[in-house]
């Protein structure tokens, strides 16, 4: 199974991918291809999130209202676990309209070609995605998700004329069909090599990923997480129609199982 990152990250991603298959269509759980997350949609979600962190080493409970985050972290940390927060940005079909306008008025630099990863793509394309993503501290999804094998999803890589990877984007329907959130895609994975920043590559590639997610996966909404202080990412998401939801994703880390400080940037 194609997995990336440190030894802990690869172990967590692989174990999470096997476990999400065993959990089946249970709406309590979702996966972006980087472990398992807990939907804050039911009583007992926090207990399940703590239990999942003990198993995988790291998980997250989604969509905690911001006014409840401090108390939630206090409860989790009292059990010997570490926490981190990521702002949850959301958008609807308005994002697709905005993306189409961007594509109509902006173009990628002429030397770039976009490849969409699927089941038949060579392993080198996934490795190229990982090269760009991990240079920014972004953990790539596991292979079956980038290939759209285990759930509806895809990844994109922009290559230059020399065959070098320049930028990435991707999306996945991370919630199972039984969930009311099934059609809200986890979108993003936007990374661009430093020497190609400032050319609008991330904006165009992100727009292409939104359109592809809507037209090929049936997504009607979009979600992404933005780390505190990442102003450039927040501004880019806002240009694409996503807004701060007023809630946070709270990551839960068991330092005895997972040695990294966070899942991804």
N, C-alpha and C positions, 0 to 999 in steps of 0.2 A: 504494500500500500504506500503510495507516494505521500510522504510527510516531510515537513521542513522545520528548520529552527534548531534549537539546542536539544540535547538528549531528553531533558524534561519536557520540552514542548512537543517533540515527536512522540514521546510516550503518551502524553496527555491527549494529543490529537488522535492518535491511533486507537487508544482505549475508548475515547469519547465516541468515535465513529462506530466502533463495534457495539457500544452500549446503546447508542441512539437507535440502532437497528433492533435491539432487543426490546426497547421501550415502545417501539411501533408507533401507533397513531395517538399516543397519549398527549393531549393538548397542554399538559403541564410543562412539557419540556420542548426545547427547540435547539437547533444547532446551526451555526454559521459555517461549520467545517473546521472550527477551532474549539474542540471540546463540546460541552453541553451547557446551555443556559436555562434558567428557570423563569417561566412566565409569571409575573406578579398578578395573577388572575384568580387566585383562589386562596382560601384559608389554609394555612400550613405551608405556604410557599417558602417562607424564610427557613423553616426547619428542613425542608427538602434541599434548599440551596446549601445549607451548612453540611448536610449529609453528603451531597454531591462533591463539595470541596474536599471532604475527607477521602473520597474515593479517587478523584482525578487530580487533586492537588490544587486546582483552581476552577472556579465557575463564576457565574454572575447571576444576580437576580435583577430582572429588567423592570424599568418604569416605576421607580420609587418616587413619589412626589417629593420635591426638593425640601419641603419643610419637614419631612419625615426622615431624611437621609442621615442626619447626625445621630438620632436615636437608634436607627437601624444599625449603623456602624458600631455604635457603643455596645449593642446587644451581641453582635457578631464577634467583636474583638474581646469581649469578656470571656469568650470560649477558647481563647488562645490562638485565634486566627487573625490574619491581616486583611485590610480592606483597601480598596481604591475606588474612585468614582470617575465616571465618564458621562458627559452630558448627552442626553438622548435627543436627537434631531429627527423630526418627522415631516413628511410631505405626502400629498395625495396625487391625483391625476393632473393637478396643476403643474407638477414637476415635468410631466411628459410634454405638456404644451410648451413650457419654457425650454426644454431640451430640444424640441423640434425647431424653435426659433433660433436657438444657438447654432444648430447644425446648418440652418439655412443661411446664416450670416457669417459664420466662422468656418474655417477649414484647418485641418492639421497641416503642419509644414509639409511641403511636397516630397520630402525625402522619407516620410514615415508611412509605413503600411501596418494596418491593424489586423491581427490574427485573433479569432475567437476560438478558445480551447473547447474541444468536445471529446467524445469517447475515443475518436480515432487520431487525435493530435499526438505528435511525437513527444516523448518525455522531455526533449530539449525545450519545448515551449513552456512547460511547467517550470523547468529549471530557470528559464529566462525570467518568468514572472517572479519567482522566488528571489532571484538575484537583485532585481530592482526593489522589490518590496522590503526585503530584509536589510538593504542598505539604508533604509529609512526607519528601521526598527519595527516594521510592520510584519506580523506573522502571517504567511499565506495560508489560505484554507487547505485542507487535506485534498489530495488528488481526486477522490470520487466526487467531491463537491465541485471543484473546478471543472471537471469533465461532465458534470450533470448526470452522473450515474446513480447516486444514492438519493438525490432529491433534485427538483428543478433548480438549476444553477449553471453558471458559466464564469469564465474569466477571459479578459482581453489583454493582449500585449501589443504595444506599438513597437515595431522594429525599424531601425534606420536602414539606409541602402547597403551598409556593410554587414547587416544581419545582427547588429548589436541591439539588445532590448533597451528601450528608452522610457516607457511608461506603462502603467497597469491600471486596470479597473475590473470590477466584477460585481456580481449580484447573486443572491440565492433566496428561494422561498424557504426560509428556515423553520417556519411553524408547520406542523402537520396538517393535513386536510381537515381534521376534526376541529381545529382551532378557528375561532372567529378572526384571527390575525393571519390566516394562511396566505392571503393575497397581498400582504404587506411584506415587501422584499427587504432583506438586509442588503443594502447597496453601499458601494464605496470602494475600498481597497485601492484608493488613488495614490499612486506614487510616481514621481518623475525624477529622472536622474538630474543632479544639480546643474549640469552644464546645459540642460534643455529647459530649465525653468524660465518663466517669463514669456514663453511663446504661446501660452493659452492651451497647452497640450492637455493638462488635467481637466480643464473645463470641457473641452470638446470630447475627450475620451469618456469623461463622466456622463456627459449628455448622451453619447452613443450607448453607454451601458444602461441608462434609464430607458431609452427607447427600446432597446433589445429586450430588457427585462419585461416591459409592458407587452410588446408584440409577440415575443417567443415564450415567455413564462406565464403571461396573464396577470402580471403584477398590477395592482390598482393603488398601491401606496408604497412608501419608501421610508426606511429607517436607517440611521447611521449613528455611530458614537463618536464624540469628539472629546479628546482629553483636555483637562483644564489648561488654559493658556495657549492652546493651539489656535490662535487668531486667524492665520491664513486658511486653515481648513474650515473654520466656522464661516468665514466670508465666502469661500468657494461654494459651500453648501447652500448658503443663503442666496447666492446668485442662481443656483439651480432650483430654488423654490422650497428647500427644506427650512424649517424653523425650529428654534429651541422649544422643546415640548414642555419645559418647566419641570421635567422629571429627570432622574439620573439612573444610570445603570451602575449598580454597586457590585464590584468584583470582590470575591471572597477567596483568599489564598491560605492554604495550609502550608506553612513554611517547612514542616517536617516531610512533606511529600513533593513540593514544588519549590525549586530554589530561586526562580526568577521573581522580580519585584512586581511584574504585571504580565498580562497575557500578551498584549500588543500595544503599539503606540496609539 
